[in-house]
Amino acid sequence: MKQVILILAFVLATQTATAQLFSREKVANNIDNLDEKFLSWGYFLGFNQYDFKFNYNEDLKDILVDKTTGFHLGLIGDMRLNNYMNLRLEPGVFFTTRNLQYDESYFSGMEFNDADLLREVKSTYIHIPLLLKISTKRINNFKPFIVGGFSTALNLSSNEENPDDNSSGEFRMTRGSVFYELGFGIDLYLLYFKFTPSIRAIFSLNNEIIRDTDPNSPWTGNIANMQTRGVFINFTFQ
């Protein structure tokens, strides 16, 4: 239900911008001087859906990732480089949960129960991206843009230093991760502030798995590489 509401909100914003683009009537510009500031500030909130990309040592069945919808919020610092480019710092806190479903073939020759086939991976990220925003020329009260850059994240729920591993029910990840990010959105200039809906994808650049003590562990032994990827829907206010 949340995803449907978010998609409808984004479509509505896009339709509003498109209507202004093709309207023959001159629309009065709101907050003309906002984009002239060298430094500006704002905040964002939104929803996220994180996933894992796995590479395997042996050709067993894929580990299935049950993705849930998480929540995030944060602050924005924007530096104007010229009329079309801005450098942005967007530190935020992101909450998400991923459930890993293992196939029984991973436990061949071992005793196991249903709880062994499932691992809940809760993550709380302190996420800090440095992004380059490239915009078109402003048309009436909207301005499309693309955005990209790199980010680092600290996973406060990683369990990296936990001495217990999956044999005790604890799935462990690296605490720090590095990502690259790509996205697009539309700046909508309202009467008193700028509202920006956007969509962004992130892709991890490092292996995030912390291996179990047993090298033949059914939970980590067949994982050659595990990397986070995800999709953010952001609503920004400046």
N, C-alpha and C positions, 0 to 999 in steps of 0.2 A: 504493500500500500504506500509506504514511504517513497519507494522508487517511482511509482506512478505520479504522485504529487510533485516530486522533483522534476520529472520529465515535462509535466504539464506547465510548471512554472517557467522552465527554460524555454519551451515552445512559445508560451505567451509573450515572454520578453523578446524572442526573436521575431515574432509576428509584429509586435509594436515597432521594432526597429525597421523591419521591411516596409511597413506601412508608411513610415516617415521617409524612407528612401525613395519610394515611387510616388509619393504624394506630390501633386503639382502646386499645392499651397505652401507658402513660406511659413515655416514653424518658428516661433520665437525661441531663441537660444536661451537655455537656462544656465546659470552660473558660468558665464563666459570666461572668467579669469582663473578658474580652478586649475586648468592644465598649464598655466603660465608659472606656477610656483616651482622653484627649484627643488624644494623638499615638501612633501605632503605625507599625511598620516591617515590611517584608517584601521578597520578591523574586518575580520571575516569569520564566517561560520559555515558549516556545511556537513555533508555526509560522505562517507568513504566505503570502499569495498576492496579489501586486500586479498591477494591470492599468493600462491607459491608456484614457481616454476622449478621442476625437478629434472635432474639428469641422473641416470642410474648406471651402476656398475654391471648389473645383469638384467636380462630382458624378462623381468617379472611384471605383473600387472601394475598399472599406475597407482600411486597413492592418491586417493580422491580428496579434494579440498572442498569442504562445505563452507562457502563464504557467507558472512553475515554483513549487515549494514551497520557501520560504525559512525561515530560522531566526532567532529573536530571544531576547534575555534582557535583564533590567534590574532596577531597584530600585523600591520603592514607599514613598512617604511619605503617611500617611493622617491627616487632621485630622477629628475628630468634631465635627460642628456640632450635631446633636441625635440623638434615638433613631433617626431614619430617613434622615438625610442626612450624607454625608461628602464632604469635599473631598480630592482625591487628586492627587499629582504622581507620574508614572510614567516617569522617564527610562530609555531603553533603547537598545540597539544592534540594528539590524535589517539582515539580509543577504538580498538577493533578486536574481533575474535575470529579465529579460523579453526575449524575442526578437521582433523586429518583422519581419514578412514583407510585402514590397511586391509589388504586382502589376506585371506587365510594362508595363501601360498608363502607368505613371508615367515610363517611359523612352522614350516614343514619339519616334522620330526620333533617338535617341541610341544609341551603342554601349554595351553593358553585358554583364556576365557574371553567373553565378549568385551570386557573392559580393556583388554590388551589391544584390541583392534581399533580403538578410538583414542585419539589424543586431542585435547582441547588446548589451543594455543592462544592465550589472551595476551594482547600487546598494548602497552601505553607508550607512545612515541613522543619525544620532544623533537620536533621536525623543523629544520632550519634550511630553507632553500634560498639560493641567490639566483635571481631570474632576470632575463632580458625580455622586456615586453615591447613588441613591435606593432604599432598601430597604423591604421589607415588614416586618411584625413577625416576630420569630424564632419559628419553630414547631419544637419539639424541637431537633434539631441541624442545621437548615438554614434559610436565609433567602434567597429570591430577590431580585434587584435589577435595575434598569436603570441605565445609565450613559451620560453624554454630555458633550461639551465640545469644546474647541479644542486644537490642538497645532501645534507648529512642528517642522520637521525640517531638518537639515543633511545634504545628500547629499555624502559624501566622495568619491564616484566620479562626480561630475557632469560633469567635463571642461569646466566653464564657462569657465575661463581658458585652455584649450588652444587655441593658434592654428590647429591643424589641425581641419578639419571633415569632413563625410561624404565629400568628394572624396578624403580620405586615409584613409577608413575609421573616422573618429571621430564617434560620435553624441554630441551635447552637450545637457545639461539645465541648468536653473538650479540653483544650489547650495542656495538656501533655498526652502522651501515652507511653506504654511500649510494646515491641514486642519480639518474638523470631524468628530467621531466620535460614533457611536451604537452601543450594544451592550446585552447582557444576560448574566446569569450566575446562579450559585447559590453562596452561601457554605455550605460543609459543615464543621461543627465536629467535628473528630476529638479524640482523647484529649489530645493535646499541642499541636496547632496547628490553624489554620484553612486548609483547602484550598478553592480557588475555581476551578472551570472556567468560562470565559466565552468569548463570541464577540463580536467588535466589527468594525464596518465603518468605513472612513475615506474621506473625499472631499476632494480638493484644491480650494482656493479660488482658486488663481492659475495662470496659463499658464506651463508649465515648459519650453517649447521654446526652445532657442537656435538661431537660424537660421544656415544656411550663408552664406558670403560671396556666393555666386551667388543672387540673388533668385529665379531660376527653377530652383533646385536640385530634382531629383526627390525628394529625401528630406525636405525641409522646405518647399519652395515652396507646396505645396497644403495645408499644415497651418495652419488659422486659430487653433486652440487645442488644447493637449494638457495634460490633467490626470490626475494619478495618482488611482486609487481602489484599495482593497484590502480584504482580510478577514484578521483576526487570530483565531487560537485561542490563548487564554492559559491557563496553569496557574499560579495564584498560591499562595504559601505565606506565612502570617503567624503 
